[in-house]
Amino acid sequence: MTVLPDDGLSLASEFPDAPHEQWQHLVAGVLRKSGKDVSGDAAEDALSTLVEEGIGTRPLYTARDSAPDAGLPGFAPFVRGGRAEGNVLGGWDVRQQHLTADRDAVLTDLENGVTSLWLGVGATGIPVAALADVLDGVYLDLAPVVLDAGEETAAAADALLRLYEERGVAPGTARGNLGADPLGHEARTGRPAHDPDSAAALARRCADGYPGLRALTVDALPYHEAGGSAAQELGCSLATGVAYLRALTEAGLDVTPALGQLEFRYAATADQFLTVAKLRAARRLWARVAEACGAPEAGAQRQHAVTSSVMMTRRDPWVNMLRTTVAALAAGVGGADSVTVLPFDEALGLPDAFARRIARNTSTVLIEESHLSRVTDPAGGSWYVERLTDELAHAAWAFFQDIERSGGQAAALRSGTVGERIAETWAVRGARLATRREPVTGVSEFPHLAEQPVHREPAPERPSGGLPRVRRDEGYEALRARSDAHLAATGSRPRVYLAALGPAAAHSARLAFAANLFQAGGIEPVTDGSFEESGAGEVCLCSSDAVYEESAATAAAGLRAAGAGHVLLAGRPAAHPGVDTYLFAGCDAVALLSTALDRMGVSR
């Protein structure tokens, strides 16, 4: 038996270093087999992916992908965390959102893992007068309360502060945020919620008497939920934060306490690495602002991450549990101080008790069982994460500068500049969604047409009138809604017959592709029996290119003679007599399916 030397486990020491060019050569060889004759950097570029405008990811990162030194947690530029200890001591703050005056739900959350409350207060949420009742039984010196009250911020803040006094909560133990965010509310509604003087007065009140309480929220969710990119979300948050700093310092606060009055709210998505990089870049950018204001030591950004509502789907909502788990993981790894996991049924209405339990337990599992908080900034040092953080920071700073050149966040909102730029970004992303280049599991990919709908009580109407709220599933949801209405009216869904030509080896892949695509639009694919027996008025041919050359024209003619009013073919467009429409990877599925439903007599 050979005895291995005890050489300190230097397993790679005997192997020569492989140069980057040699790896590119291997990549080029693989690509040539798929029909792409490229080499060198072009081979690497062929495997690169565009994340958003100006930011892409390459298939491999190495030490040559340099990025600025991220420093250490608790020290400027705070890329690796705003606090030296990070979330190591107890995990991140598990913050649950409540939009109705349901005291039992509030207490259940706090008794089962939730550590702070985010309350929607006002005309479209918990009435200000009901705040005391909702918080009855809550230990206000232990559970931070964050308000989101829009036009009723001043009244809600007064009610909460009065509650602290009535219940004997020592000012030094009160924690949370009064939620003043005039620009965020304007982005939501198109009208100012409260003037800067009111927000500044709350900030002065907190700074003088409640050291653990912040007055203002810089909510970047309106820009994310309107379809903005990560860079645009960050850029708008910077512009908003700077506007608030100006207002607070003009009202008499020094820069350091003014910085301490702000908490930033960002979206966490299922794009894990982009979310991690976004939170890290946000801290770096805000540290730069603080440095420019002359208070670099006070530049640690307080972050509240919320799982994205844009990614939540109404169909197959159970998949949302997977999305929010990945998003919460990314938020924790990215160093968020507080994390809100939206319940999986958020897009359907008010969450039920089961959905709220799963939401809060998501963070509990990640902290207590996956041990994500044991290490501060575990992604730090990754060549990919550091480079993505740097690129995103530069893109966000450029967008922030554009806003400042437009006169600041308020002016950019009122002129339409912010809305127009975000709309352009969403149009590009919408095209990717429509063509299924960006898949939505359970909606555009692997839809479950026979699923039983999930019903929930209606949620309070959200503030509207400003930037739109978008969802990734919206194009397909409209198609499925038409199909559902047709089913309710006629007792059956619109149908298409899938005609498999040739042996299974020839047609199986495109048969599955076509079935998947049609179901995404609420059209039931029929594969059993003959066309005449299917009850369909249209047919889709499915097979290989070779089989199409031999028999597509004949099959199309025969099916037309049998009564098919429209013939489709799963494959790239080609000159096949009798074929009306082609289905292929990258086609505009939403437009194609909408037109098909029109032909089938399905009402809009």
Phi, psi and omega in degrees: 000134180282130178262122181283141180290148176271088186248026178078019177063037177275070189296330184262003187293335183273353184260141178289149176292132177270123179291157181301324182296328179292321176297317178299324179297319177295320178298316180300322179297319178294318181294326179299327179293337179262009175096008180253112182263084180227162181210168177061222180299329180296326177294318178294320179297328182295337179259005180279157184231135176279120179277309173201176186308121177084355182230124178227167175240139178261163184287345182210136175239141181225183181299341181283350177274082188283154175211158180300152178300126183281350179075206181236154178301139179088356180233145177305139010270018172063019179302321186270003176141147182280341180239143183300323183274353182057222177253021187295323188291322182211012184082176179282163177289122180270106188250120181256140181268139176226130183247355180230161182279069182247089183297322181299319179295320179299311182293323178299317179299312183294330180280352186228039170115339178287139184245349174208162185243138175243108189253123171278113188241145176126197186300329182253020180210225179283123178301143180304321182294340182266000185299316181297320180292319180298324183266008177294125182094352179272131177281097188290345175275352180247324184256111176298145179240130179243125181263150174219089192241359176056237184293343182256024182301313183298316180293319180294319179297316178299319181296319181291316180295322177295324179295320176302315182294314183296327183264009175069028178283121179298134181308328182286346181258348179289130180225157179135211184207132179284346168080017177297125183205068185302322181286324176296320178293322178296322177297325180286318192249343184084004180220148179296142179270317180201151186284159181302331180297322179295315178296320179295324179294320177296319179297318178297320180296318179291315182298324183277328189234345184227083187297337180264004184248131176258157185256329189241144173245132171260094186268111179269358182299323180304329183278322174295315185287347174272356179107012182289157177282171177299320180294320179291322176300314179294316181300318178293323179294320178296314181296322178292314179301319178294320178299319179291322177299318179298316181296319182290317180289326176293334179277358174114354178283143171289162185299316184298309177295330177296316177299325182287353181267359186251139169234138184255138181242125182234160176272140172248127184247176178284355171281090191303307186291325179294322178294315178302313181294324182296315180293322178292317179295323180300318179294319179297318182292317180292327175298324178293321177297313180300321178297318180293335179274357178088016180225062185298331182287344182256017187270012179287118183278129175276125189239134172242115180258136181235130179299138190297133172279338180298325184277349184284139183245153178271331176270144182046055187295344180299331179295337178300333177298322179290318180298313183291331177295314179295319181295317179294321176301314181296321179296317179294315178296325180285352174094019178299141178284323179229145181227128173250122174261115178290139178300151187296338181261018184304324183284350185259344182145210179289130179293147176271179184297323179296315181296319178294323179295315178298321181298311182289327180290339178300311178294322181299316179296316182296324181278310190273329183253321178272346175059038183293335184269001182293333182240130177284130178051061182296341178275349181300137181095344174295127180302320180294308183296318180295319180291318179295321176301315181294315181295320179293322178298317179294318180295319180293320180296322178296318178293319176301317180295324176299318179295316180298322178293336178277359180109005180104174187298316181299314180294320181292327175291312186288332178279346183091359183300312181297313181299320181293316180296318180293322179298321177298318179296316181293327178298319178294316180292322178301324177294322177294323178291318181295327180269001180065019171292329170253101186282151174237105185298133181086353181237289178269341176234134178053048177290152180247092189294332183267009182297148175277131183295149177259124183251140177223158174295144181300140176274158175304144180294131181281154176302140182214177180112347179252235178295146181288165170250128182240161173222150181295334186270001194299321180297317181283329178298321179297321179293316181294325178296321177297317179296319179298317180296322178295319178298317180294326184276327188245344182089001178210156177274159171300143187233155172223139179267128177263113182265106180276120181257138176079188182290165182301322180300333181274326189251348190298317183296312182285334174296315178294320179300312182293318180299318179298313183295313182297319180295331177300334178258010178081015179261127184277118177278136179244125181243343183272151176070198182262170178298319182298329182275349190283336185078009180265154176255351181231161182222148176234123178281137182226118176185194179271165178300322181297316179293323178301317180302325183276322193224000183298314182297317180295317180296319180297317180296318180295320180289325175295320178296333180277356176117003180292125181274342181209134181244124177249163178221130179276103182157172181295145179305135178207173183274077177253110180304136176092352180266129183265322188219143179246138174253128180207159179300125181098356177286159179284092186295321182296314179294317181298315182290323178298316178296321179297317178297323176300313181298326183277002177079023179273124185294148175277000000 
